[in-house]
Each structure stands twice: as C-alpha cells, then as structure tokens.
Amino acid sequence: MCRLTKALNYLFDYGRHHLEWFTVFELGLSSARKLGDEPYEGFFLRVRGYVLGRLMRYDEAIQESRQGLEISRALNDHFHSAWTLRDIAKNLTRLGRYEEAREFAQEAL
C-alpha cells in the first residue's frame, strides 16, 4: 500500500487533484503507521503538509510538515529535512510570519 500510494504522488501533483491526493495519502499514512515504517510515515506527512499548503490551509500544513520533519531528522535524512524546511518557510511566508520563515529557509540551506 505504501509503495502504491507513493507512486501516485507524481500523478496527483501534475493533475492538481489536491483533495483526492490528501485523501489517498491519509490511507498511505495510516498504512505506514500500522507497519511501523518511519521513512514512509515521514514521506506521507511531508507530502500532506505540501498538499495542505496548496489548499491554502497553511497552519495545518505547517503542523503536518513539522511532524514529517521530526521523522526526517530522526532518520538523519538531510535531503527531505531540507525540502520540508523549505515548505514550512513557504507556508509561514504565506501567513505573513516572515522572520520565522527566514529562519526555516536558512536552516534548509
């Protein structure tokens, strides 16, 4: 289930079916948690954060992204940590929280 859901990521991103994307990734997240698969759990949380940002649900996006960031950091996954920091910075900017956004953006570098 996790692999199939991840494979659908690109289809949803290009098709801009954000509500469906979020729903499918809820299933993926649930599966990853049941399996105890932290890399997939982190992936689904990060992408859900991204999708929530696309839906202009910025506070929720930041919460999901922070959860994914915690997992990425615990796994010592620098690439996805940086990607997630960037997404958090974008959403903070959209909320007008520029100083916080700058801090996250700098950390992503």
OpenMM code with the backbone's topology and positions (N, CA, C; nanometers):
from openmm import Vec3, app, unit

residues = "MET CYS ARG LEU THR LYS ALA LEU ASN TYR LEU PHE ASP TYR GLY ARG HIS HIS LEU GLU TRP PHE THR VAL PHE GLU LEU GLY LEU SER SER ALA ARG LYS LEU GLY ASP GLU PRO TYR GLU GLY PHE PHE LEU ARG VAL ARG GLY TYR VAL LEU GLY ARG LEU MET ARG TYR ASP GLU ALA ILE GLN GLU SER ARG GLN GLY LEU GLU ILE SER ARG ALA LEU ASN ASP HIS PHE HIS SER ALA TRP THR LEU ARG ASP ILE ALA LYS ASN LEU THR ARG LEU GLY ARG TYR GLU GLU ALA ARG GLU PHE ALA GLN GLU ALA LEU".split()
positions = [
    Vec3(0.0830, -0.1199, 0.0000),
    Vec3(0.0000, 0.0000, 0.0000),
    Vec3(0.0869, 0.1255, 0.0000),
    Vec3(0.1936, 0.1247, 0.0797),
    Vec3(0.2791, 0.2434, 0.0888),
    Vec3(0.3433, 0.2749, -0.0458),
    Vec3(0.3952, 0.1723, -0.1132),
    Vec3(0.4614, 0.1946, -0.2427),
    Vec3(0.3635, 0.2447, -0.3480),
    Vec3(0.2462, 0.1852, -0.3514),
    Vec3(0.1444, 0.2286, -0.4478),
    Vec3(0.1059, 0.3737, -0.4229),
    Vec3(0.0824, 0.4082, -0.2982),
    Vec3(0.0446, 0.5454, -0.2643),
    Vec3(0.1544, 0.6430, -0.3034),
    Vec3(0.2795, 0.6070, -0.2740),
    Vec3(0.3916, 0.6946, -0.3106),
    Vec3(0.4003, 0.7103, -0.4616),
    Vec3(0.3765, 0.6022, -0.5350),
    Vec3(0.3820, 0.6086, -0.6813),
    Vec3(0.2765, 0.7047, -0.7373),
    Vec3(0.1642, 0.7175, -0.6700),
    Vec3(0.0581, 0.8084, -0.7148),
    Vec3(0.0929, 0.9557, -0.6906),
    Vec3(0.1957, 0.9816, -0.6121),
    Vec3(0.2339, 1.1185, -0.5780),
    Vec3(0.2500, 1.2066, -0.7018),
    Vec3(0.3226, 1.1579, -0.8004),
    Vec3(0.3505, 1.2382, -0.9192),
    Vec3(0.2249, 1.2623, -1.0018),
    Vec3(0.1397, 1.1611, -1.0097),
    Vec3(0.0134, 1.1767, -1.0816),
    Vec3(-0.0713, 1.2874, -1.0194),
    Vec3(-0.0829, 1.2850, -0.8869),
    Vec3(-0.1630, 1.3865, -0.8191),
    Vec3(-0.1002, 1.5251, -0.8321),
    Vec3(0.0306, 1.5348, -0.8229),
    Vec3(0.0970, 1.6653, -0.8309),
    Vec3(0.0746, 1.7284, -0.9674),
    Vec3(0.0908, 1.6513, -1.0724),
    Vec3(0.0725, 1.7066, -1.2069),
    Vec3(-0.0732, 1.7301, -1.2410),
    Vec3(-0.1622, 1.6480, -1.1846),
    Vec3(-0.3038, 1.6616, -1.2146),
    Vec3(-0.3757, 1.7639, -1.1293),
    Vec3(-0.3108, 1.8078, -1.0215),
    Vec3(-0.3666, 1.9083, -0.9314),
    Vec3(-0.4966, 1.8640, -0.8657),
    Vec3(-0.5067, 1.7366, -0.8359),
    Vec3(-0.6234, 1.6825, -0.7659),
    Vec3(-0.5926, 1.6791, -0.6167),
    Vec3(-0.5907, 1.7955, -0.5554),
    Vec3(-0.5392, 1.8082, -0.4199),
    Vec3(-0.6232, 1.7386, -0.3135),
    Vec3(-0.7526, 1.7472, -0.3205),
    Vec3(-0.8358, 1.6808, -0.2200),
    Vec3(-0.8225, 1.5294, -0.2282),
    Vec3(-0.8197, 1.4777, -0.3504),
    Vec3(-0.8016, 1.3344, -0.3684),
    Vec3(-0.6632, 1.2912, -0.3214),
    Vec3(-0.5643, 1.3745, -0.3528),
    Vec3(-0.4261, 1.3482, -0.3129),
    Vec3(-0.4184, 1.3353, -0.1607),
    Vec3(-0.4786, 1.4306, -0.0918),
    Vec3(-0.4766, 1.4298, 0.0545),
    Vec3(-0.5439, 1.3036, 0.1081),
    Vec3(-0.6573, 1.2670, 0.0516),
    Vec3(-0.7324, 1.1505, 0.0966),
    Vec3(-0.6527, 1.0219, 0.0772),
    Vec3(-0.5938, 1.0050, -0.0393),
    Vec3(-0.5147, 0.8847, -0.0669),
    Vec3(-0.3938, 0.8780, 0.0258),
    Vec3(-0.3324, 0.9927, 0.0513),
    Vec3(-0.2152, 0.9930, 0.1380),
    Vec3(-0.2523, 0.9722, 0.2845),
    Vec3(-0.3763, 0.9965, 0.3211),
    Vec3(-0.4234, 0.9610, 0.4549),
    Vec3(-0.4189, 0.8088, 0.4702),
    Vec3(-0.4592, 0.7377, 0.3657),
    Vec3(-0.4531, 0.5909, 0.3668),
    Vec3(-0.3086, 0.5430, 0.3738),
    Vec3(-0.2216, 0.6069, 0.2968),
    Vec3(-0.0805, 0.5700, 0.2996),
    Vec3(-0.0192, 0.5931, 0.4364),
    Vec3(-0.0524, 0.7061, 0.4971),
    Vec3(-0.0009, 0.7381, 0.6304),
    Vec3(-0.0489, 0.6349, 0.7329),
    Vec3(-0.1743, 0.6003, 0.7253),
    Vec3(-0.2303, 0.5003, 0.8162),
    Vec3(-0.1585, 0.3658, 0.7990),
    Vec3(-0.1343, 0.3264, 0.6752),
    Vec3(-0.0638, 0.2009, 0.6479),
    Vec3(0.0781, 0.2049, 0.7020),
    Vec3(0.1483, 0.3147, 0.6773),
    Vec3(0.2862, 0.3278, 0.7247),
    Vec3(0.2922, 0.3182, 0.8765),
    Vec3(0.1982, 0.3811, 0.9428),
    Vec3(0.1962, 0.3768, 1.0894),
    Vec3(0.1678, 0.2355, 1.1401),
    Vec3(0.0744, 0.1661, 1.0762),
    Vec3(0.0431, 0.0289, 1.1175),
    Vec3(0.1627, -0.0635, 1.0981),
    Vec3(0.2394, -0.0385, 0.9912),
    Vec3(0.3565, -0.1209, 0.9622),
    Vec3(0.4802, -0.0778, 1.0405),
    Vec3(0.4727, 0.0383, 1.1053),
    Vec3(0.5895, 0.0909, 1.1756),
    Vec3(0.6985, 0.1360, 1.0801),
    Vec3(0.6600, 0.1791, 0.9615),
    Vec3(0.7552, 0.2187, 0.8573),
    Vec3(0.7794, 0.3698, 0.8651),
    Vec3(0.8794, 0.4094, 0.9414),
    Vec3(0.9057, 0.5522, 0.9640),
    Vec3(0.9426, 0.6288, 0.8369),
    Vec3(1.0248, 0.5750, 0.7466),
    Vec3(1.0535, 0.6525, 0.6251),
    Vec3(0.9269, 0.6871, 0.5462),
    Vec3(0.8366, 0.5894, 0.5316),
    Vec3(0.7117, 0.6185, 0.4615),
    Vec3(0.6224, 0.7122, 0.5429),
    Vec3(0.6182, 0.6941, 0.6720),
    Vec3(0.5379, 0.7839, 0.7551),
    Vec3(0.5851, 0.9286, 0.7378),
    Vec3(0.7148, 0.9492, 0.7435),
    Vec3(0.7700, 1.0833, 0.7233),
    Vec3(0.7374, 1.1375, 0.5859),
    Vec3(0.7494, 1.0526, 0.4846),
    Vec3(0.7184, 1.0938, 0.3474),
    Vec3(0.5729, 1.1398, 0.3366),
    Vec3(0.4807, 1.0581, 0.3878),
    Vec3(0.3392, 1.0934, 0.3758),
    Vec3(0.3059, 1.2202, 0.4536),
    Vec3(0.3657, 1.2386, 0.5691),
    Vec3(0.3419, 1.3617, 0.6455),
    Vec3(0.3950, 1.4836, 0.5704),
    Vec3(0.5139, 1.4712, 0.5134),
    Vec3(0.5716, 1.5842, 0.4386),
    Vec3(0.4843, 1.6209, 0.3195),
    Vec3(0.4423, 1.5200, 0.2447),
    Vec3(0.3612, 1.5487, 0.1265),
    Vec3(0.2238, 1.6018, 0.1661),
    Vec3(0.1657, 1.5486, 0.2722),
    Vec3(0.0371, 1.6018, 0.3187),
    Vec3(0.0522, 1.7487, 0.3579),
    Vec3(0.1644, 1.7839, 0.4195),
    Vec3(0.1907, 1.9244, 0.4503),
    Vec3(0.1953, 2.0087, 0.3245),
    Vec3(0.2627, 1.9573, 0.2234),
    Vec3(0.2707, 2.0273, 0.0951),
    Vec3(0.1309, 2.0469, 0.0346),
    Vec3(0.0522, 1.9403, 0.0355),
    Vec3(-0.0829, 1.9462, -0.0226),
    Vec3(-0.1708, 2.0437, 0.0557),
    Vec3(-0.1633, 2.0406, 0.1873),
    Vec3(-0.2421, 2.1355, 0.2671),
    Vec3(-0.2031, 2.2794, 0.2344),
    Vec3(-0.0766, 2.3037, 0.2083),
    Vec3(-0.0342, 2.4367, 0.1653),
    Vec3(-0.0976, 2.4746, 0.0324),
    Vec3(-0.1040, 2.3782, -0.0589),
    Vec3(-0.1673, 2.4036, -0.1895),
    Vec3(-0.3167, 2.4325, -0.1735),
    Vec3(-0.3760, 2.3778, -0.0669),
    Vec3(-0.5181, 2.4017, -0.0381),
    Vec3(-0.5388, 2.5280, 0.0462),
    Vec3(-0.4300, 2.6013, 0.0703),
    Vec3(-0.4300, 2.7251, 0.1481),
    Vec3(-0.4712, 2.7020, 0.2938),
    Vec3(-0.4406, 2.5856, 0.3439),
    Vec3(-0.4638, 2.5519, 0.4851),
    Vec3(-0.3266, 2.5543, 0.5531),
    Vec3(-0.2717, 2.6749, 0.5635),
    Vec3(-0.1313, 2.6933, 0.5982),
    Vec3(-0.0946, 2.6474, 0.7386),
    Vec3(-0.1774, 2.6755, 0.8376),
    Vec3(-0.1458, 2.6319, 0.9739),
    Vec3(-0.1398, 2.4792, 0.9823),
    Vec3(-0.2362, 2.4140, 0.9204),
    Vec3(-0.2371, 2.2675, 0.9182),
    Vec3(-0.1168, 2.2140, 0.8409),
    Vec3(-0.0836, 2.2818, 0.7323),
    Vec3(0.0318, 2.2411, 0.6510),
    Vec3(0.1591, 2.2439, 0.7342),
    Vec3(0.1739, 2.3489, 0.8116),
    Vec3(0.2938, 2.3628, 0.8950),
    Vec3(0.2982, 2.2515, 0.9994),
    Vec3(0.1848, 2.2194, 1.0594),
    Vec3(0.1802, 2.1124, 1.1602),
    Vec3(0.2199, 1.9780, 1.1008),
    Vec3(0.1614, 1.9443, 0.9866),
    Vec3(0.1940, 1.8165, 0.9215),
    Vec3(0.3415, 1.8128, 0.8829),
    Vec3(0.3895, 1.9237, 0.8272),
    Vec3(0.5287, 1.9295, 0.7827),
    Vec3(0.6246, 1.9153, 0.9004),
    Vec3(0.5913, 1.9765, 1.0114),
    Vec3(0.6787, 1.9649, 1.1300),
    Vec3(0.6863, 1.8210, 1.1792),
    Vec3(0.5759, 1.7499, 1.1730),
    Vec3(0.5780, 1.6079, 1.2123),
    Vec3(0.6680, 1.5277, 1.1181),
    Vec3(0.6550, 1.5547, 0.9892),
    Vec3(0.7408, 1.4877, 0.8915),
    Vec3(0.8870, 1.5248, 0.9104),
    Vec3(0.9119, 1.6507, 0.9453),
    Vec3(1.0483, 1.6976, 0.9690),
    Vec3(1.1110, 1.6245, 1.0874),
    Vec3(1.0347, 1.6042, 1.1927),
    Vec3(1.0864, 1.5310, 1.3096),
    Vec3(1.1334, 1.3917, 1.2695),
    Vec3(1.0548, 1.3254, 1.1876),
    Vec3(1.0918, 1.1904, 1.1441),
    Vec3(1.2145, 1.1956, 1.0540),
    Vec3(1.2176, 1.2903, 0.9606),
    Vec3(1.3335, 1.3032, 0.8710),
    Vec3(1.4613, 1.3254, 0.9502),
    Vec3(1.4524, 1.4097, 1.0501),
    Vec3(1.5700, 1.4370, 1.1326),
    Vec3(1.6114, 1.3130, 1.2119),
    Vec3(1.5142, 1.2421, 1.2674),
    Vec3(1.5445, 1.1208, 1.3440),
    Vec3(1.6117, 1.0155, 1.2566),
    Vec3(1.5761, 1.0130, 1.1285),
    Vec3(1.6344, 0.9178, 1.0341),
    Vec3(1.7623, 0.9709, 0.9707),
    Vec3(1.8025, 1.0925, 1.0104),
    Vec3(1.9221, 1.1572, 0.9553),
    Vec3(1.9101, 1.1760, 0.8036),
    Vec3(1.7890, 1.2073, 0.7581),
    Vec3(1.7585, 1.2266, 0.6163),
    Vec3(1.7687, 1.3754, 0.5839),
    Vec3(1.8871, 1.4177, 0.5453),
    Vec3(1.9125, 1.5600, 0.5234),
    Vec3(1.8366, 1.6154, 0.4030),
    Vec3(1.8251, 1.5355, 0.2983),
    Vec3(1.7558, 1.5828, 0.1781),
    Vec3(1.6105, 1.6186, 0.2092),
    Vec3(1.5377, 1.5246, 0.2692),
    Vec3(1.3963, 1.5509, 0.2964),
    Vec3(1.3768, 1.6518, 0.4092),
    Vec3(1.4725, 1.6584, 0.5001),
    Vec3(1.4656, 1.7618, 0.6039),
    Vec3(1.4718, 1.8999, 0.5395),
    Vec3(1.5656, 1.9185, 0.4486),
    Vec3(1.5802, 2.0482, 0.3808),
    Vec3(1.4559, 2.0817, 0.2989),
    Vec3(1.4042, 1.9831, 0.2288),
    Vec3(1.2838, 2.0028, 0.1476),
    Vec3(1.1668, 2.0474, 0.2353),
    Vec3(1.1525, 1.9842, 0.3502),
    Vec3(1.0427, 2.0145, 0.4407),
    Vec3(1.0611, 2.1515, 0.5056),
    Vec3(1.1836, 2.1839, 0.5419),
    Vec3(1.2115, 2.3173, 0.5967),
    Vec3(1.1710, 2.4255, 0.4962),
    Vec3(1.2005, 2.4001, 0.3689),
    Vec3(1.1623, 2.4945, 0.2639),
    Vec3(1.0111, 2.5100, 0.2558),
    Vec3(0.9385, 2.3978, 0.2635),
    Vec3(0.7922, 2.4040, 0.2576),
    Vec3(0.7349, 2.4786, 0.3778),
    Vec3(0.7918, 2.4549, 0.4950),
    Vec3(0.7456, 2.5268, 0.6138),
    Vec3(0.7698, 2.6762, 0.5969),
    Vec3(0.8863, 2.7129, 0.5443),
    Vec3(0.9177, 2.8542, 0.5213),
    Vec3(0.8176, 2.9177, 0.4248),
    Vec3(0.7821, 2.8457, 0.3190),
    Vec3(0.6834, 2.8974, 0.2229),
    Vec3(0.5499, 2.9260, 0.2909),
    Vec3(0.5049, 2.8302, 0.3714),
    Vec3(0.3747, 2.8470, 0.4362),
    Vec3(0.3772, 2.9557, 0.5425),
    Vec3(0.4873, 2.9687, 0.6128),
    Vec3(0.4999, 3.0791, 0.7090),
    Vec3(0.4961, 3.2137, 0.6370),
    Vec3(0.5595, 3.2209, 0.5207),
    Vec3(0.5570, 3.3433, 0.4404),
    Vec3(0.4139, 3.3770, 0.3997),
    Vec3(0.3394, 3.2762, 0.3594),
    Vec3(0.2002, 3.2982, 0.3184),
    Vec3(0.1137, 3.3478, 0.4339),
    Vec3(0.1563, 3.3170, 0.5571),
    Vec3(0.0850, 3.3654, 0.6755),
    Vec3(0.1383, 3.5002, 0.7238),
    Vec3(0.2388, 3.5532, 0.6556),
    Vec3(0.2961, 3.6810, 0.6946),
    Vec3(0.3926, 3.6713, 0.8114),
    Vec3(0.4386, 3.5523, 0.8419),
    Vec3(0.5319, 3.5302, 0.9534),
    Vec3(0.6740, 3.5241, 0.8961),
    Vec3(0.7203, 3.6397, 0.8511),
    Vec3(0.8422, 3.6479, 0.7712),
    Vec3(0.9695, 3.6132, 0.8473),
    Vec3(0.9799, 3.6550, 0.9719),
    Vec3(1.1014, 3.6259, 1.0477),
    Vec3(1.1159, 3.4754, 1.0707),
    Vec3(1.0073, 3.4112, 1.1090),
    Vec3(1.0102, 3.2659, 1.1264),
    Vec3(1.0423, 3.1970, 0.9939),
    Vec3(0.9818, 3.2451, 0.8876),
    Vec3(1.0052, 3.1871, 0.7550),
    Vec3(1.1526, 3.1968, 0.7173),
    Vec3(1.2129, 3.3098, 0.7453),
    Vec3(1.3546, 3.3294, 0.7130),
    Vec3(1.4409, 3.2287, 0.7887),
    Vec3(1.4081, 3.2049, 0.9149),
    Vec3(1.4851, 3.1100, 0.9955),
    Vec3(1.4767, 2.9684, 0.9382),
    Vec3(1.3572, 2.9277, 0.9001),
    Vec3(1.3405, 2.7939, 0.8413),
    Vec3(1.4109, 2.7848, 0.7061),
    Vec3(1.4005, 2.8902, 0.6269),
    Vec3(1.4659, 2.8906, 0.4955),
    Vec3(1.6172, 2.8820, 0.5107),
    Vec3(1.6731, 2.9548, 0.6054),
    Vec3(1.8175, 2.9495, 0.6274),
    Vec3(1.8616, 2.8116, 0.6730),
    Vec3(1.7824, 2.7515, 0.7589),
    Vec3(1.8169, 2.6171, 0.8067),
    Vec3(1.8134, 2.5156, 0.6926),
    Vec3(1.7278, 2.5395, 0.5941),
    Vec3(1.7172, 2.4475, 0.4806),
    Vec3(1.8423, 2.4480, 0.3939),
    Vec3(1.9174, 2.5567, 0.3989),
    Vec3(2.0361, 2.5665, 0.3130),
    Vec3(2.1461, 2.4770, 0.3549),
] * unit.nanometer
topology = app.Topology()
chain = topology.addChain("A")
for resn in residues:
    res = topology.addResidue(resn, chain)
    for name in ("N", "CA", "C"):
        topology.addAtom(name, app.Element.getBySymbol(name[0]), res)
